[in-house]
């Protein structure tokens, strides 16, 4: 599972460098994001721009990551491809996650976390 991370503003930017998040990689994906986000900033922004396919296992892994971060930290998404965005909209998970159109909008605005 290839991930790139960088601290950006008040957040950890996690860039997923994989074309698919499906049942074959979902557990490794969840574990790797948990590892890189451990003890990090309160805000984690998951960049899914290179992900062209996300199935129910991948969606479940993203939800599990949100839960693993706990109530004091937030998981936001950015740069979703058309197919991945469609999965979040069809499952109404776009109401659960803050989804930014691109990385600039995810990091361009200053946000306060209460």
N, C-alpha and C positions, 0 to 999 in steps of 0.2 A: 504494500500500500504506500503510494508516494504522496507525501504531504510536504508543503513548504509553509513555514510560519514566519511571521514578522510582527514585532510590536509596532502598532500604528496608532497614534493619538492615545486614546484611553482604552485600547482594545488589542486583543490578540487576533491577527488576521491569519486564518488557516486556509491555505489554497490547496484544494484537492486536485492532484495531477493524475487523475484516472478517468477513462472514458465511461466507466460503468460502476455503479454501486448496486450490486445485486446480491443474491443469496450466496454466491461464491466468495464474496469479499466483505459482506456486511459486518461480520463479527470482528474481523481484523481492522476494518475501518473504524468501528466504534472504539475498539481498544486503543488504536493509534491516536485518535483525536483525544480520548480521555488522557492518554499519556502526555501529549504535548500541551494540553490545556490545564493540567494539574497545577495548582498553586499559581495560576496566571491571573491576569486582570479580571475584573468583574464582568467585562463584556467580551464575548467571543464572536467573531464574524466568520462564518463559514462560506468560503468562495467556491461555488459549484460551477463556475464558468466552463470548465473543461469536461464536465460530466454530461454526457449525452443521453444516458439511460439510467433510470432509477426505478427499481421495482419495489414491491411492498416490503421486502426485507431491508432494502436500503432506506426506505422511509421510516421503518421501525428503528433502524440504527440511529437516524437523525433525532428521532423522538427520545430514544434512550440516552443519547448524548445530552440533550436538554435536561433530562431528569437527573443525570449524573452530575451536572453542574450545580444542581441544588437551587433553592429558591432565591438566594442572594446574587446569583450570576445569571446573565442572559446569553442566549444563543440566538444570533441573527443570521440571516442568509443573504447572500448577494450574488448577482451576476448569473442568475439561473438561465439555462438554455430553454428554448421553447418547450421541449419535451418534459424536462424536469419541472418547469413552472406549471405545466398542465397537470402533472401528478399532484402537486400541492393544491392546486385549485379544485380539482375533481374530488379530492378527499377532504376538502375544506380545511386543510392544515395551513392554508394561507391566513386563516383567522387566528391561528395559534402562534405562528412565527412572524416576526417582523422581517419582511422581505424587501430588500433594496434592489432597484433595477440594475445598478452597477456598483463597482467599488467606490467610485467618487461620491455617490450619494450616501453610501454607508459611512464614509469617513469624513465627508465634507462638512457635515453639520455637527456642532458640538452638542452632546447630549449629557444630561445629568441622570445619574442612577440613584434613586432614593433608597 
